[in-house]
Amino acid sequence: MSELLKVDNLIKNFGGLTAVSDVTMHLNSNELVALIGPNGAGKTTLFNLLTGVITPSSGSVVLAGKEGTFPLNNKKAYQIAKLGLSRTFQNIRLFKEMTVLDNVLIAMTSRYKEGFVSSILRFPSYYRTEREMKEEAIKLLKIFSLDQQTETLAKNLPYGIQRRLEIVRALSTKPQILFLDEPAAGMNPEETADLTRLIIEVQKEFHITVLLIEHDMSLVMQVAQRIYVLDHGSLLAEGSPKEIQQNPAVIKAYLGEEA
Ligand SMILES: Nc1ncnc2c1ncn2[C@@H]1O[C@H](COP(=O)(O)OP(=O)(O)OP(=O)(O)O)[C@@H](O)[C@H]1O
């Protein structure tokens, strides 16, 4: 396995508060990694640093992808997305008044390079691209059992399905790394079980790297190959699900609540 994302000595201060404190970690290609930790541990801040939503106070993030090695520091979120990092957010960010299919097509447009002139003058290549995008979107929606609801408005989908649609949108950009921020939040047990199966399937099918923040420990222990534990902004532990479950420091800081 090769290192796809390398994070070194990452720090983020908010005024006097150090939300992320000297974090060094890595993601291998085709790996499913979970980031866990108690409330306020700094997980979302770390995600936001890795995906360019906020800039680090110091430290470095480097992507060593198929197309070369790129430092991600000080890059804007859209530049990072173009390099193949895609994410979902804790709060659903769909276009609620648009259909399921249009939600996916909008996400996909960032990847297609059809020119302005071609789209205004409706060159044949414009229609070809549009047709190809639709076919690809429907194929993706089918994997997520959403192909029968392409014309449904996003706002009319049940909550768990909206979360699933968000994952489809993130995947439609063909990312190298998919960041899932609490994908099971607010789901009922049945929806969470479906999602668990889906995450495992997606990672296998798309051969991508996944970093997942999740509070649902049963989901984490079922899907993660490796786990990082964050506590008070610092990494407390790293290891396999089994190692993490047995780590006394982790049990004390986090799993203790549930043990
Ligand atoms: N923009 C900000 N300005 C000031 N403080 C912030 C900001 N964002 C986060 N923090 C603080 O940084 C710390 C880490 O927050 P963060 O949201 O990253 O934790 P978390 O592990 O994701 O928590 P949760 O599991 O509850 O979502 C918290 O003390 C939080 O209040």
Ligand as a Chemical Component Dictionary entry (heavy atoms), coordinates in Angstrom:
data_LIG
# 
_chem_comp.id                   LIG 
_chem_comp.type                 NON-POLYMER 
_chem_comp.pdbx_formal_charge   0 
_chem_comp.three_letter_code    LIG 
# 
loop_
_chem_comp_atom.comp_id 
_chem_comp_atom.atom_id 
_chem_comp_atom.alt_atom_id 
_chem_comp_atom.type_symbol 
_chem_comp_atom.charge 
_chem_comp_atom.model_Cartn_x 
_chem_comp_atom.model_Cartn_y 
_chem_comp_atom.model_Cartn_z 
_chem_comp_atom.pdbx_ordinal 
LIG N1  N1  N 0 -14.364 28.308 13.970 1  
LIG C1  C1  C 0 -14.069 28.059 15.243 2  
LIG N2  N2  N 0 -13.747 29.048 16.090 3  
LIG C2  C2  C 0 -13.425 28.808 17.380 4  
LIG N3  N3  N 0 -13.392 27.571 17.933 5  
LIG C3  C3  C 0 -13.709 26.539 17.140 6  
LIG C4  C4  C 0 -14.066 26.717 15.758 7  
LIG N4  N4  N 0 -14.319 25.483 15.227 8  
LIG C5  C5  C 0 -14.141 24.599 16.216 9  
LIG N5  N5  N 0 -13.772 25.230 17.362 10 
LIG C6  C6  C 0 -13.450 24.586 18.645 11 
LIG O1  O1  O 0 -12.452 23.613 18.370 12 
LIG C7  C7  C 0 -12.665 22.450 19.180 13 
LIG C8  C8  C 0 -12.785 21.232 18.275 14 
LIG O2  O2  O 0 -14.052 21.286 17.603 15 
LIG P1  P1  P 0 -14.479 20.253 16.478 16 
LIG O3  O3  O 0 -15.820 20.679 15.983 17 
LIG O4  O4  O 0 -13.393 20.121 15.492 18 
LIG O5  O5  O 0 -14.602 18.911 17.319 19 
LIG P2  P2  P 0 -15.283 17.529 16.907 20 
LIG O6  O6  O 0 -14.370 16.464 17.381 21 
LIG O7  O7  O 0 -15.626 17.540 15.472 22 
LIG O8  O8  O 0 -16.599 17.536 17.770 23 
LIG P3  P3  P 0 -18.042 16.851 17.497 24 
LIG O9  O9  O 0 -17.830 15.375 17.602 25 
LIG O10 O10 O 0 -18.889 17.380 18.608 26 
LIG O11 O11 O 0 -18.506 17.305 16.136 27 
LIG C9  C9  C 0 -13.900 22.724 20.020 28 
LIG O12 O12 O 0 -13.482 23.198 21.278 29 
LIG C10 C10 C 0 -14.622 23.799 19.239 30 
LIG O13 O13 O 0 -15.411 24.599 20.082 31 
# 
loop_
_chem_comp_bond.comp_id 
_chem_comp_bond.atom_id_1 
_chem_comp_bond.atom_id_2 
_chem_comp_bond.value_order 
_chem_comp_bond.pdbx_ordinal 
LIG N1  C1  SING 1  
LIG C1  N2  SING 2  
LIG C1  C4  DOUB 3  
LIG N2  C2  DOUB 4  
LIG C2  N3  SING 5  
LIG N3  C3  DOUB 6  
LIG C3  C4  SING 7  
LIG C3  N5  SING 8  
LIG C4  N4  SING 9  
LIG N4  C5  DOUB 10 
LIG C5  N5  SING 11 
LIG N5  C6  SING 12 
LIG C6  O1  SING 13 
LIG C6  C10 SING 14 
LIG O1  C7  SING 15 
LIG C7  C8  SING 16 
LIG C7  C9  SING 17 
LIG C8  O2  SING 18 
LIG O2  P1  SING 19 
LIG P1  O3  DOUB 20 
LIG P1  O4  SING 21 
LIG P1  O5  SING 22 
LIG O5  P2  SING 23 
LIG P2  O6  DOUB 24 
LIG P2  O7  SING 25 
LIG P2  O8  SING 26 
LIG O8  P3  SING 27 
LIG P3  O9  DOUB 28 
LIG P3  O10 SING 29 
LIG P3  O11 SING 30 
LIG C9  O12 SING 31 
LIG C9  C10 SING 32 
LIG C10 O13 SING 33 
# 
